Amino acid sequence: MWLPPILHSGRILLSAARLPMVLSGDAAHSTPRVWGIMFLLALESLLQEGVKFRRPLVFTAVPDEEPGGDNGMRWLVENHLKEIDPEWVWDEGTGGYKGIFGEKLLFAVAVAEKQIFRIRLTAMGDPGHGSMPHKNCANVTLLDALQRIIQNPRPLHAGESASKMFAAIAPSQTFPASFLLKHLSNPLILKLAGGKLSSEKFTNALLRDTISVNIIHAGYQINVIPECAQAELDCRLLPETDADEFYRWLTSRIADNRIKIEMIQSSPPSGIAPMDNPFYQAVAATIKEHVAGAGVFPLLMVGATDGRYWRCLGYPAYGFTPMILEKTDMGRVHGIDERISIDNLLLGIRMTRDIIKTLCA
């Protein structure tokens, strides 16, 4: 959707939404909606009011974000960059965290994200009858390699984006957590706080390269030893990690010439969007206006978004979905009963309207 300006002033604000169906929960409080609908409804209401835009505004609804964006945002950037050339990119993100970083409600604005590094391991061995196991079994070879990888996690590292994030969260914490989070870039402090931070899956993912074994294929009959076994690993690298170094580390853990390693998908480091930017400041001001007492902090996204296609080219891309998430909601992301409530939808529409008006009207 292209919304032309009445008075041209400034460059484009790009709103990058995706629209997969997401079911809601209790019918008394929620209703079936789609992610991105709050952006459409906010724009529709502004147009109905006759709001005059002083800068071009582009709303994109692209497919393919979950598998990697090759046929969605990547295609758009590669084929229409010159026509769009945005000043800011507003992409999906998280929102307000309630009961996750202590008692205070904190809203996250994504300014960076981890790299994608997905690989396939294929182990070869000798086939045979299940009644006569042997040492050169593809399944066992693969399992042994996976054990060596998982049992040797990557070291903790507080890079620039993670350090800024935890430092912004620190004032909302009590001592000694407030002191430790503020100084995580210090290796001694990180070592001291690392045990606690790595015990939580979210903070652990913010501070190290992670490896998740998500797909395994092996065997086809209970009494047959297969000659081949495969596993697909979803690796997420910190922005500062050198992908070649990570690959060398991975191969040193596998250390078995019976296993073939194939790259499935990767993405380059995407950079960090600045916080001293009108977009970030508009979001922060809108949060404080709508949610009394809430804080704001810059987020390192552990997952991948379409924003990386813009950041790697130097465009400031921010991830923010104006809603409030409780701890129970975090477990539903890509899980059972993923949803948003009507209250969150309405809050999101109101906040989206105000952010657009601040930047574009």
N, C-alpha and C positions, 0 to 999 in steps of 0.2 A: 504494500500500500504506500503510495507516494502522496504526501500532503504538501502542496506547494505553498511557499510563503506569500503573505500579502505584501509585506515589505521585506525585501531580501537583505538580511544582515547576518553575517557569519556563515559558517559551514554547516554541514549536515549532522544531525543527531540520528544515529541508526539504532533502531530497536530490533534486536535479534531474538525472536521467540520461536519455539518449536511447539507443536501441538499434538503430542501423543495423548491418547485417552487415559485419564486417571480417575478411578472410581472413588467415590466419597464413602463416608461411614454412616453413622446414625442419621436416619432420615429427618429426625427432629432438628438436627444441627447442621447437616451437610446435604449436598446435592451433587449429582454427577456433573462434572465440569471437565474442562481440558486446561492443561498448563498453557499459559499465554493468553487465555481468554480475558484476564484482567487488563492486559494491555489494549486489546481490541475494544473492550467496553469503555475504558478510560478515554481512548481516542474518539470513540463514537460520541460520548457525552460532551467532549470539548467541541467537536464539530457542530453538534446540535445547538450548543450555546452560542455558536458564531464566533468562537475565539479566533483571533487573527494571529497567525504565526509569523515571527520575524526571521526565522531561519527554516530551511528545508528540513523535513522530518520524514524518514523512511522507515516503514514497518515491514520486516521480513518474516515470513513463516516458512521455514525450510525443513526438509526431511533429513533423515539419515544421521542425526546427531549421535544417537546411541552407538551405532557401529563405527563411527569415526568421522562422519561429516564429509566424506569424499564427494558424494553426489548432492550435497546440500550447500553448507556455508563455504567449504573449500572451493567448490565450483563457482559460487557467486564471487568470491574474492579474486579468483584467477581470471574470471571473464568480465567482471564489471567493476573492478577497483577504481578505475579512472572516473567513471560516471558517478560513483558514490563518494569516494574520498571523504569519509566522515571526520568530524572533529572529535566526536566521542562515539563509542559503541556501548550500548546497554544490552547486556546478555543476561541469560538466566543465572541465578545464584542460589544462595540459601535465604537467610532472612534473620529474624530475631531468635536468639537462643534463650530459652527459659529453663533454668535449673540445670544447665549443662556446665557453665563456667561460674558456679556459685549461685547465689540468690538473685543477683542483679540481672535484669533483662538486657542482653547485649545483641545489637544488630551487626551482622557481618556484611561487608561489601568486598566481594572478591576482586583482588588486584593482580593476582598471579595464580598459576596452577602447575601441578606436577606434569612431567613428561610421560607420554605413553611409550611403552616398550613391550610389545607382545611377541612371544616366541612359541614355536612348536618344537617339542622334543620327540624324536622317533627312535625307539630302541629296537634293534634287530637281534634275533637269537635263533636257536634251533627249534623247529617244531617237534612234536612228539605226542605220545600217549600220556594222558593224565595219571596213569597208574605208575609211571616211571619218571618222576621228576629228575631234572638234571641242573647243572650249574649255569649253563648258557641259556637261561630262560629270559625272554624279552621282558616279561612282566616284572620279574625280580630285578633285572638290570635297571629298568625305569624307576621302580620304587626306591631302590638304593640311591639312585642319583637325586631323586626328589627329596629324600631324607637328608642328604648332604647339603642341599640348598636350604631347606626350611630350618634345619637345626643350626645354621650359621647365618643369622640375620645380619643385615648391613649395619654399620655403625651409626650411632645417633649423630645428627649434624643440624645445627641451628643456623640456617642461611639467612640472607638479608630479609626475605619476605616473612619467614617464620619468626625471626627475631622481632621484627616490627609488629607482627600480630600479637605475640605474647606480651611485648612491652605495653601495647595498648590495652590489653586485658588486665595487666598487673594491678592498676589502681582499684579495680573492683574486688580484689582478693584480700584476704587477711594475711598478716605476717605469719610465717616466713614465705608463704607462696608469692606474695606481692613482690618481695625482694628477688626471689629466685627467677620468676618469670621476666622481670625487668632486665635481668643480666644473663639471659640464656646464651647470648653470643660468646660469653666467657666459657672456654672449654671446661674449667674446673667446676663452674656452676652447673653446666649441662650434665656433667658426670654425677654431681650430687643429686640433681633433680631427675635424672634420666630414668631411674627405676620406677618412680611413680608415674611419670609421663608416658613411658612405654607400656605400662600396664593397662592403659585405656586405648582402645583400638583407634579412636579418632586422633588423639594427640600423638600416638605412636606413628601414625601415617604422616603426620605433619613434620616429623623429625628424622625420618629415614626413608630410604628406598624400600619399597615393599614388593613382595612377590606372592601372588595368589594363584594356587593351582585350581583352575576352574573347570577344565574339561579333560577327561581321561577316556581313551578308547583302547580296549584290549579284549581279545578273546571273542569267540563266537559259539563255542560249545563247551559244556561243563567237563567233558572228558578229553579235551584236546588242548595241548600246550601251544599257544599261538607263536608265530615267528615274528610278530610285530606288535608293538605297544606304543601309543602316542599320548602325550600330555600337552595341553596348551596353557601357558602361563601368562597371566596379566600382571606385568610389572609396571609400577609407577615410580618414576625417578624424581628426586628433588630438582628444582630448577637449576641448582648449581652442579649437579652430577654430570660428569662427562660420560656420554653413552658408550663410547669405546672402552673406557675404563671399566664400566659396569659389565660390558660383554666379556671382557677378559676375566673379570672376577667370577662371572657365572660359569664360564668354560673351565676355570680352574677348580670349581666345586664339582662339576660334572665329571671331568677327568676320566672319560671312558670313550674309546674310539668306536664302540658299538652304538653310540648315540649320535644321531644327526641333529644339528641345531639349525632351525630355519627362522628367519625373521618374518613375522606376520604383519606387524604394523608398528610404526614409530612416529614420534613427533619431535620437533626441535624445541629447545627452551623458548618460552614465549615472552620472557621479560616481565617487568613489573610496571603496572600503571601507576602514575603519580597520585599522591593524596592531596597535594596542593593544587587541585584542579577544580574548576567550577562544577563539574559533574559530581565528583565525590562530595564536595561541600554542599551542593544542593540536596543530595541524598541525606547527608548528616543533618541538615537543617530540617528537612521534612520529617525525619524520624523523631527528632526532639519535639516538633510541633504536634505530632499525632500520638506519641506514646510518652507520656510524662515520666521522667526519670530514667529513660533508656539510654544506654551507652552505644557507641559506634566504634568498630575496629576494622582494620584492613585484613582480609582473609586470604590465606593461601589455600586454594581449592585442591583437595586431594584427588578429586575426580577430574575428568576432562570435559571441557565445554567448547563451543564454537568460538569463544573469545580468543582462543589461542591463535587462530588464523589471522586475527587482526593485530594482536600484541607482537607477534614475531616480525611484523612489518613496521612496527613502531607506532601503531595507533593505540591510544589509550582505551582499553576495553575493560568494562566493569561488570561484574556479575552481582545482581541484586534482585531478589524476588520479595516484595514487601509482604511478609507474613510472619507469624510467630510460631516457632517450633518448640515443642516440649521434648523431653528426653525420649518418651515413648514414640514420638514421631520419627526420630532418627533411625530406629530399627525397622521402620516401614519403607524406607527409601530403597527402591528396587526389590522390595519384599512383599509380604502378604498384606493386602488391604492398604496399599499406598493411596493417600487421599489428601485433600485439603477441605477445611470446613467452610461453611457459608460466611462465618465471621471473618475468616482470613481472606476470603475472596473479596468481600466488601472493603475490608481494610486495605487490601492491595489496590483496588480500583481507586480509592480516595488518595492514597499516597502516590500512585502512578500519575494521576491527574496533576497533583501539585508539583511533582518533579518536572513534568513536561512543561507546565505553565511557567515555572521558574526559569527554565533553560531556553524555552522556545517562544513564549508568548510575550 
